[in-house]
Amino acid sequence: MIVFPFVASYLQQQYLPNKKHERITIKEAKPYDLVYVSCANSLWGKQVINAVNAILIEQRPTQRYRNAFEYWLNGTSLKKYRTIYNQLLLQNDRLTPSATQR
């Protein structure tokens, strides 16, 4: 089965807690990437996007936000995630919505 590391952790924790499995990294795969939320191009859609942006900007630097995802990681995956967390989520100018996006 080919899945993201956090999915493999979830599946193991939920369904195979006492079974060993092997993880093989696909070297061409990025460890993490940004995803985007989109809504209808309407007043309602813009309000939803603004609300999501505000929540993410407020929550991204908190330990609570990190813990929600880190719960599903283990060993090597957790180390990699923590290594790039600040660079990808906290110091990335692309993640700050510009006034034209609002």
N, C-alpha and C positions, 0 to 999 in steps of 0.2 A: 504494500500500500504506500503511495506517495502522498504525504501530507505535510503541512507546515509543522515546525517543531512544537508550537504551542498546542496544535490540534492533537499531535501524538501524545503529549503530556496529558491532555484532557482524557483522551481515550484510554490511556493506560490507567490513570487514577480512577476513572469511573467503571471500567469494564474488566481490566486485567491487572489489578493491583499487585498480585503475587507472581506475575509472569515477567520474565526478562525479555527484552526486545533490543534489537540493535538499531542504532540510528546511523545513517550514512548521509553526509552532507552533499548536496549537489553543488559543486563549486561555482557554477554559472548563476545560481540563484542568489538574489540579494537577500541579506538576512532580514531586513525590514524595509518597507516602503510606505510612502504616504498614501492615504486614501482620501477621497473627497465625498462630501454629501451634496446632493443636488435636489432641488425642488422645482415646482412649477414656476415659470417666470411671471409671477403675479405678486400683488401686494402681500397676500398670505404667504407665498413661498419665500419672499424676501424677509418677512418677519420670522419665519421658522429658521432660516439660515442665520439671521442675526442672533437669534436666541441660542442656537447651537454654537456659533462662534464665541459668544459671550461666556457660555458655560465652559467651553474648552480652554479659553484663555485664562479663566479663573481657576480651573481644576488641574490643568496640565502640570503646574509646578508642585502640586501637593503629593504627599506620600500616599494618601488615600487613592489617588488616581493611579499611581504606579502599582500599588498593591493589587488593584483590580485585575491587572493583566499579569503581573508577576506571579500571582497565585498559580497560574497554569504552566509556568516555566520550571525547568529543573536544571541543575548543574551547568552544562555548557551553554544552553539556551539562555539561562538567566544571566550568566556572565556577559554574553554577547549583547543582550538587551541593555544591561546597565551600562556597558561601555559606550553605546551609541545614543542612549536616551537623551542626554543633554544636548548633544550635537543635532540630533534629528528633531526633537520635540521642543526644546527650550531655546535654542540658539539659531533657529531657522527663520529667516525673514519671510519666507514664502508662507509661513503659518499665521502671520499677522494680517488680517483682512484689511485691504485698502479701502479708502472712502468710496471708491468707485464700485466696490463689490456690495456695498450696503444698500 
